[in-house]
């Protein structure tokens, strides 16, 4: 049976269970089961490789002991084991991160997990379907990676506003351009299900890993933080599927939940699509300097990224970063033209970093989750901005918008990649064209740091988007009404003057 049909069968079985309500719970249920199965597959490999192997969790909770036998416990006996033994023991595991890191990963994964299923016979059927997938087979594991992406997209469809799946085309483009190297710390402070981190891992592995020691180095250089339980669990599983044996660096928590001044981490590469359009809970903004305080999540993340990027290195050793840490961040149009605190944050960004490129993405990249227009900001810590290159990413020929069945493709970025050039020589090879233009810092300052700069090479574009047309119509009506009121006032004043005379 193919992996995709196994997953479809699992979802069909869960639909029969009275305890599982909707897609989000189905995915939550499947996620902890998947995690335990993948974890056990990895444990079996480690047991063969390590001389001093010790089980990180009590033996009876490893998948092979309670789930792998298709004729094993079922019905009420299985439900009682899962609800009264497995969950309480794994949630309360004594597993210090330094002494038992693999056990710590399990405890973190289960901290807020929940068994929704109420029918032990159906639960056994789900487990047996999962047993048809062999996670110790590298081909199956690779196939599952693609399917995993689909599961994540399903999660996004079931999710709330503000939880957006970053299209794979964008993660691949960002990773290709930032080009993380072996040994550089790579972080996503709002990592979700791990799309950026998995892509960065694959990039370093394909381009820079030559030996077993290199592979160990790579496993230690990936860092992520995720606030919500389900994406965190999925991200941890994603990292294990990619070959990170002990993903302790994927933390479950809110990155913004400690004072900015207390961060002592220095990160070489930050790639992220932070939540935008949302506001943080009361008190979070107090972790930031008073003049930069806001409750808008994306603005807080941008400050955090500027703070934790590594300063330029003065060292002469080959491994030293000559320039500072670099970042690529997906942000909404609102950040570009916003004023007030947003202006202050943009000024700080350009004072402390070289904001060398803004790629303006077309509408619909995140359809169907949001129609908000987005941009990718690329910047490097340590030297102030002198010029910003803008690149307007066009729709491919014949495409008027993206949607769920016709998403953005990585091949669309080939023109950007060939135009990109090298930061080491200040992007000397870049030229202005129909899509690309350069703006000086003096012009930006004169615009009061408004970065919402239209493509000068394109004439007035006529939009056929209903939302845009309606909003334009409403604005025109308001302008007409204002003119009418002005004329009325002038006439009234003139008539009053005539009467007075």
C-alpha positions as CSV (number, residue, x, y, z in Angstrom):
1,X,0.0,0.0,0.0
2,X,1.3,3.5,-0.9
3,X,2.0,5.9,2.0
4,X,-0.6,8.4,0.8
5,X,-3.3,5.8,0.7
6,X,-2.3,4.6,4.2
7,X,-2.7,8.1,5.5
8,X,-6.0,8.5,3.7
9,X,-7.2,5.2,5.3
10,X,-6.1,6.4,8.7
11,X,-8.1,9.6,8.3
12,X,-11.2,7.7,7.2
13,X,-10.9,5.4,10.2
14,X,-10.7,8.3,12.6
15,X,-13.9,9.9,11.1
16,X,-15.8,6.9,12.6
17,X,-14.5,7.7,16.1
18,X,-16.9,9.8,18.3
19,X,-14.0,11.4,20.2
20,X,-12.3,13.0,17.1
21,X,-13.9,16.2,16.1
22,X,-12.6,17.8,12.8
23,X,-9.4,17.9,10.9
24,X,-7.3,19.6,13.6
25,X,-8.0,16.8,16.1
26,X,-7.4,14.1,13.4
27,X,-4.0,15.6,12.7
28,X,-3.3,16.0,16.4
29,X,-4.1,12.3,16.9
30,X,-2.1,11.1,14.0
31,X,0.9,13.3,15.0
32,X,1.7,11.7,18.3
33,X,1.2,8.2,16.9
34,X,3.6,9.2,14.0
35,X,6.1,10.7,16.4
36,X,6.3,7.5,18.5
37,X,6.6,5.3,15.4
38,X,9.4,7.5,13.8
39,X,11.1,7.8,17.2
40,X,11.2,4.0,17.6
41,X,12.5,3.5,14.1
42,X,15.3,5.8,15.0
43,X,15.9,4.1,18.3
44,X,16.3,0.7,16.5
45,X,19.0,2.3,14.3
46,X,20.8,3.8,17.3
47,X,20.7,0.5,19.2
48,X,22.7,-1.1,16.3
49,X,25.2,1.8,16.1
50,X,25.9,2.7,19.7
51,X,27.9,0.4,22.0
52,X,26.6,2.0,25.2
53,X,23.0,2.3,24.0
54,X,20.3,2.8,26.7
55,X,16.6,3.2,26.1
56,X,15.6,6.9,26.7
57,X,12.0,6.0,27.8
58,X,10.7,2.9,29.6
59,X,10.9,-0.1,27.3
60,X,7.1,-0.9,27.4
61,X,6.3,2.5,25.8
62,X,8.5,2.0,22.7
63,X,6.3,1.4,19.7
64,X,7.7,-2.1,19.1
65,X,6.5,-3.3,22.5
66,X,2.8,-2.2,22.4
67,X,1.9,-1.2,18.9
68,X,4.0,-3.1,16.3
69,X,2.2,-6.4,16.6
70,X,-1.0,-6.1,14.5
71,X,-2.6,-8.8,16.7
72,X,-1.6,-7.0,19.9
73,X,-3.8,-5.3,22.6
74,X,-6.9,-3.7,21.3
75,X,-10.3,-2.4,22.4
76,X,-10.7,-1.2,26.0
77,X,-7.4,-2.7,27.0
78,X,-5.5,-0.6,24.4
79,X,-7.4,2.5,25.4
80,X,-6.7,2.0,29.1
81,X,-3.0,1.5,28.3
82,X,-2.8,4.7,26.2
83,X,-4.8,6.9,28.6
84,X,-3.7,5.5,32.0
85,X,-0.1,4.4,31.3
86,X,1.5,5.8,28.1
87,X,0.4,9.4,28.4
88,X,0.8,10.0,32.1
89,X,4.3,8.3,32.1
90,X,5.6,10.1,29.0
91,X,4.3,13.5,30.2
92,X,6.0,13.1,33.6
93,X,9.2,11.4,32.4
94,X,12.3,12.3,34.4
95,X,14.6,13.1,31.5
96,X,17.1,15.9,32.1
97,X,18.2,17.5,28.8
98,X,21.9,16.9,29.5
99,X,21.7,13.3,30.8
100,X,18.9,11.9,28.7
101,X,18.3,14.3,25.7
102,X,16.3,11.8,23.7
103,X,14.0,11.2,26.6
104,X,13.7,15.0,27.0
105,X,12.5,15.2,23.3
106,X,9.7,12.7,24.1
107,X,8.6,14.5,27.2
108,X,8.5,17.9,25.4
109,X,6.6,16.3,22.5
110,X,3.9,14.9,24.8
111,X,3.7,17.9,27.2
112,X,0.4,19.1,25.7
113,X,-0.5,16.1,23.4
114,X,-3.9,14.4,23.8
115,X,-5.5,11.1,22.8
116,X,-8.8,12.1,21.3
117,X,-9.9,8.6,20.2
118,X,-12.5,6.8,22.4
119,X,-12.8,3.5,20.5
120,X,-9.9,1.2,21.2
121,X,-10.8,-1.1,18.2
122,X,-10.6,1.9,15.8
123,X,-7.4,3.0,17.5
124,X,-5.9,-0.5,16.8
125,X,-6.9,-0.2,13.1
126,X,-5.1,3.2,12.9
127,X,-2.0,1.8,14.5
128,X,-2.0,-1.2,12.1
129,X,-2.2,1.1,9.1
130,X,0.8,3.1,10.4
131,X,2.6,-0.3,10.7
132,X,2.4,-0.6,6.9
133,X,4.9,2.3,6.6
134,X,8.6,1.3,7.3
135,X,10.4,4.3,8.6
136,X,13.7,2.4,8.7
137,X,13.6,2.2,4.9
138,X,15.3,5.4,3.6
139,X,13.2,5.4,0.4
140,X,10.0,5.2,2.3
141,X,11.3,7.9,4.6
142,X,12.0,10.1,1.6
143,X,8.6,9.5,0.1
144,X,7.0,10.3,3.5
145,X,8.8,13.7,3.4
146,X,6.6,14.7,0.4
147,X,3.5,13.3,2.0
148,X,4.4,15.0,5.3
149,X,4.2,18.3,3.4
150,X,0.6,17.5,2.4
151,X,-0.3,16.7,6.0
152,X,1.1,20.1,7.0
153,X,-1.0,21.8,4.3
154,X,-4.1,20.0,5.6
155,X,-3.2,21.3,9.1
156,X,-3.0,24.8,7.8
157,X,-6.4,24.5,6.2
158,X,-7.8,23.3,9.5
159,X,-5.9,26.0,11.4
160,X,-6.7,29.5,12.5
161,X,-6.0,32.8,10.8
162,X,-2.3,33.7,11.3
163,X,-1.0,30.1,11.0
164,X,0.2,30.0,7.5
165,X,2.1,27.3,5.6
166,X,5.0,28.9,3.8
167,X,5.0,27.5,0.2
168,X,7.9,25.3,-0.5
169,X,8.9,27.5,-3.4
170,X,9.6,30.4,-1.1
171,X,11.5,28.3,1.6
172,X,13.7,26.9,-1.2
173,X,14.4,30.3,-2.7
174,X,15.2,31.9,0.6
175,X,17.5,29.0,1.6
176,X,19.2,29.0,-1.9
177,X,20.0,32.8,-1.6
178,X,21.0,32.9,2.1
179,X,23.1,29.7,1.5
180,X,23.7,28.4,5.0
181,X,27.1,26.7,5.4
182,X,28.2,23.8,7.5
183,X,28.8,24.9,11.1
184,X,26.7,28.1,10.9
185,X,23.9,28.3,13.4
186,X,20.6,28.3,11.6
187,X,17.5,29.5,13.4
188,X,13.8,30.0,12.8
189,X,12.3,31.8,15.9
190,X,8.7,30.9,14.8
191,X,9.4,27.6,13.2
192,X,5.9,26.2,12.9
193,X,6.1,22.7,11.5
194,X,9.8,23.2,10.4
195,X,9.6,23.9,6.7
196,X,12.5,26.4,6.7
197,X,14.6,24.3,9.0
198,X,14.1,21.1,7.0
199,X,14.9,22.9,3.8
200,X,18.1,24.4,5.3
201,X,19.1,21.0,6.6
202,X,18.7,19.5,3.2
203,X,20.7,22.4,1.6
204,X,23.7,22.1,3.9
205,X,23.6,18.3,3.6
206,X,23.6,18.4,-0.2
207,X,26.2,21.1,-0.6
208,X,28.6,20.9,2.4
209,X,28.4,17.5,4.2
210,X,31.2,15.2,3.2
211,X,31.9,13.0,6.3
212,X,30.1,11.4,9.2
213,X,31.6,14.2,11.4
214,X,30.1,16.8,9.1
215,X,26.7,15.1,9.5
216,X,27.1,15.3,13.3
217,X,28.0,19.0,13.0
218,X,24.9,19.6,10.9
219,X,22.6,18.0,13.4
220,X,23.8,20.5,16.1
221,X,23.4,23.7,14.0
222,X,19.6,23.7,13.5
223,X,17.5,25.7,16.1
224,X,13.8,26.4,16.3
225,X,11.1,27.6,18.7
226,X,7.4,27.0,18.3
227,X,4.7,28.3,20.6
228,X,1.9,25.8,19.8
229,X,1.9,22.2,20.7
230,X,0.8,20.5,17.5
231,X,3.2,22.4,15.1
232,X,6.0,21.8,17.6
233,X,5.3,18.0,17.7
234,X,5.1,17.9,13.9
235,X,8.4,19.9,13.6
236,X,10.1,17.5,16.0
237,X,9.0,14.6,13.9
238,X,10.0,16.4,10.7
239,X,13.5,16.9,12.1
240,X,13.8,13.2,13.0
241,X,12.6,12.2,9.5
242,X,15.4,14.4,8.1
243,X,18.0,12.6,10.2
244,X,18.4,14.8,13.3
245,X,18.6,12.1,15.9
246,X,18.0,14.3,19.0
247,X,16.1,17.4,18.0
248,X,16.4,19.0,21.5
249,X,17.1,22.4,19.7
250,X,13.4,22.5,18.7
251,X,12.0,24.2,21.7
252,X,8.3,24.4,22.7
253,X,7.7,28.0,23.9
254,X,7.2,31.6,22.9
255,X,10.4,33.2,21.6
256,X,9.2,36.6,22.6
257,X,8.6,35.6,26.2
258,X,11.8,36.9,27.7
259,X,13.4,40.4,27.8
260,X,15.2,41.3,24.6
261,X,18.2,42.4,26.7
262,X,18.6,38.9,28.2
263,X,19.3,37.2,24.8
264,X,22.9,36.2,24.7
265,X,22.6,33.9,21.6
266,X,24.4,35.0,18.5
267,X,22.9,33.4,15.3
268,X,24.6,33.2,11.9
269,X,21.5,32.7,9.7
270,X,17.8,33.4,10.5
271,X,15.2,32.4,8.1
272,X,11.5,32.8,9.1
273,X,8.0,33.7,8.2
274,X,6.8,35.0,11.6
275,X,3.1,35.2,12.4
276,X,1.6,38.5,11.2
277,X,-1.8,40.1,11.6
278,X,-1.9,38.9,15.2
279,X,-1.3,40.5,18.5
280,X,0.6,39.1,21.5
281,X,-0.8,38.5,24.9
282,X,-0.7,41.4,27.5
283,X,2.7,41.9,29.0
284,X,4.9,40.4,26.1
285,X,5.6,43.9,24.8
286,X,7.2,44.8,28.2
287,X,10.1,42.5,27.1
288,X,11.1,45.2,24.6
289,X,12.5,48.8,24.9
290,X,9.8,51.3,25.8
291,X,10.0,53.3,22.5
292,X,9.7,50.0,20.5
293,X,6.8,48.5,22.4
294,X,3.9,47.2,20.4
295,X,1.7,44.1,20.6
296,X,1.9,43.3,16.9
297,X,3.7,40.0,16.6
298,X,5.6,40.6,13.3
299,X,7.1,43.9,14.6
300,X,8.3,42.2,17.8
301,X,9.9,39.4,15.8
302,X,11.7,41.8,13.5
303,X,13.3,43.5,16.6
304,X,14.3,40.1,18.0
305,X,15.9,39.0,14.8
306,X,18.0,42.2,14.6
307,X,19.1,41.7,18.2
308,X,20.2,38.0,18.0
309,X,21.9,38.1,14.6
310,X,25.7,37.7,15.1
311,X,27.9,40.8,15.1
312,X,30.6,40.9,12.4
313,X,33.7,38.9,13.3
314,X,37.0,40.5,13.7
315,X,38.8,37.1,13.7
316,X,41.2,36.0,10.9
317,X,40.4,32.3,11.2
318,X,38.8,30.8,8.1
319,X,35.6,29.9,10.0
320,X,35.0,33.5,11.2
321,X,32.1,35.3,9.7
322,X,33.6,38.4,8.1
323,X,30.3,40.1,7.8
324,X,27.6,39.7,10.5
325,X,24.7,37.3,10.6
326,X,22.2,37.3,7.8
327,X,18.5,37.0,7.7
328,X,15.6,36.5,5.3
329,X,12.1,37.3,6.7
330,X,8.7,37.2,5.2
331,X,6.7,40.3,6.2
332,X,3.4,41.9,5.1
333,X,3.0,45.1,3.2
334,X,1.8,46.7,6.5
335,X,5.4,46.6,7.8
336,X,6.7,48.4,4.7
337,X,4.3,51.4,4.8
338,X,3.4,51.4,8.6
339,X,4.2,54.4,10.7
340,X,4.8,55.1,14.4
341,X,6.7,52.2,16.1
342,X,7.0,50.5,12.7
343,X,9.0,53.6,11.4
344,X,11.3,53.4,14.5
345,X,11.9,49.6,13.9
346,X,12.7,50.2,10.2
347,X,15.1,53.0,11.1
348,X,16.9,50.7,13.6
349,X,17.0,47.9,11.0
350,X,18.7,50.1,8.4
351,X,21.1,51.7,11.0
352,X,22.2,48.3,12.3
353,X,21.9,46.1,9.2
354,X,22.4,46.3,5.5
355,X,18.9,45.8,4.2
356,X,20.2,45.0,0.7
357,X,17.1,43.5,-1.0
358,X,13.3,43.4,-0.8
359,X,11.5,40.9,-3.0
360,X,7.9,42.0,-3.5
361,X,5.7,39.0,-3.9
362,X,2.5,39.1,-5.9
363,X,-1.0,38.6,-4.4
364,X,-2.2,35.1,-3.6
365,X,1.1,33.5,-2.6
366,X,-0.5,32.3,0.6
367,X,-3.9,31.5,-0.8
368,X,-6.3,30.2,0.4
369,X,-5.1,31.0,3.9
370,X,-4.8,34.8,3.5
371,X,-4.8,37.4,0.7
372,X,-2.4,39.7,2.5
373,X,0.4,40.9,0.2
374,X,3.9,39.9,1.4
375,X,7.5,40.7,0.9
376,X,10.9,39.0,1.7
377,X,13.4,41.2,3.4
378,X,17.1,40.2,3.2
379,X,19.5,41.9,5.5
380,X,23.0,41.4,7.1
381,X,24.0,42.7,10.5
382,X,26.9,45.1,11.1
383,X,26.9,47.7,8.4
384,X,24.2,50.4,7.8
385,X,22.1,50.3,4.7
386,X,23.3,52.5,1.8
387,X,20.9,51.3,-1.0
388,X,18.0,48.9,-1.2
389,X,17.4,46.8,-4.2
390,X,13.7,46.0,-4.9
391,X,12.7,43.1,-7.0
392,X,9.1,42.7,-8.0
393,X,8.3,39.0,-8.5
394,X,5.9,38.7,-11.5
395,X,3.3,36.0,-12.0
396,X,4.4,33.4,-14.6
397,X,3.0,33.8,-18.1
398,X,-0.7,33.0,-18.2
399,X,-1.2,33.1,-14.4
400,X,-3.4,35.8,-12.8
401,X,-3.4,34.4,-9.3
402,X,-2.2,31.5,-7.2
403,X,-4.5,29.1,-5.5
404,X,-4.5,25.7,-3.7
405,X,-4.4,23.7,-6.9
406,X,-2.0,26.1,-8.7
407,X,0.6,27.2,-6.1
408,X,3.8,29.1,-6.7
409,X,6.6,27.0,-8.1
410,X,10.4,27.2,-7.3
411,X,11.2,27.5,-11.0
412,X,9.6,30.9,-11.1
413,X,12.6,32.2,-9.0
414,X,15.2,31.3,-11.6
415,X,15.3,34.9,-12.9
416,X,15.9,36.2,-9.4
417,X,18.6,33.6,-8.8
418,X,20.5,34.5,-11.9
419,X,20.2,38.2,-11.2
420,X,21.1,37.9,-7.5
421,X,24.9,38.3,-7.6
422,X,27.2,38.3,-4.5
423,X,27.0,40.3,-1.3
424,X,30.8,40.1,-0.9
425,X,31.3,42.6,-3.8
426,X,28.2,44.7,-2.9
427,X,26.1,43.0,-5.6
428,X,28.2,44.7,-8.3
429,X,26.7,42.5,-11.1
430,X,23.1,43.6,-10.4
431,X,21.4,45.7,-13.1
432,X,18.1,47.5,-13.1
433,X,15.4,45.9,-15.3
434,X,11.7,45.7,-15.7
435,X,11.5,43.9,-12.3
436,X,14.4,45.4,-10.4
437,X,15.2,48.9,-9.2
438,X,17.5,50.5,-6.6
439,X,16.6,53.2,-4.0
440,X,19.2,55.1,-2.0
441,X,19.0,55.5,1.8
442,X,18.6,59.3,1.3
443,X,15.4,58.7,-0.6
444,X,14.2,56.2,2.1
445,X,14.8,58.8,4.8
446,X,13.0,61.5,2.8
447,X,10.1,59.1,2.6
448,X,10.1,58.7,6.4
449,X,11.2,55.1,6.0
450,X,8.2,54.1,4.0
451,X,9.4,51.1,2.0
452,X,6.2,50.6,0.0
453,X,7.9,51.7,-3.2
454,X,6.2,50.9,-6.5
455,X,8.0,49.6,-9.5
456,X,9.1,52.7,-11.5
457,X,9.3,50.7,-14.7
458,X,5.6,49.7,-14.7
459,X,2.9,52.1,-15.7
460,X,-0.4,52.3,-13.9
461,X,-1.6,48.7,-13.5
462,X,-5.3,48.2,-13.9
463,X,-6.5,45.7,-11.2
464,X,-9.4,43.4,-11.8
465,X,-9.4,42.1,-8.2
466,X,-12.9,42.6,-6.8
467,X,-11.6,43.6,-3.3
468,X,-9.3,46.3,-4.9
469,X,-12.0,47.6,-7.2
470,X,-14.5,47.9,-4.3
471,X,-12.0,49.6,-2.0
472,X,-11.0,52.1,-4.9
473,X,-14.8,52.7,-5.6
474,X,-15.4,53.4,-1.8
475,X,-12.4,55.8,-1.8
476,X,-13.6,57.6,-4.9
477,X,-17.1,58.0,-3.4
478,X,-15.6,59.4,-0.2
479,X,-13.5,61.9,-2.2
480,X,-16.6,62.9,-4.2
481,X,-18.6,63.4,-1.0
482,X,-15.8,65.5,0.5
483,X,-15.7,67.7,-2.7
484,X,-19.5,68.1,-2.5
485,X,-19.3,69.1,1.2
486,X,-16.5,71.6,0.3
487,X,-18.6,73.1,-2.5
488,X,-21.7,73.3,-0.2
489,X,-19.6,75.1,2.3
490,X,-18.3,77.6,-0.3
491,X,-21.8,78.2,-1.7
492,X,-23.2,78.6,1.8
493,X,-20.5,81.1,2.7
494,X,-21.0,83.0,-0.6
495,X,-24.7,83.2,-0.1
496,X,-24.3,84.2,3.5
497,X,-22.0,87.0,2.3
498,X,-24.5,88.2,-0.3
499,X,-27.3,88.3,2.3
500,X,-25.1,90.3,4.7
501,X,-24.4,92.9,2.0
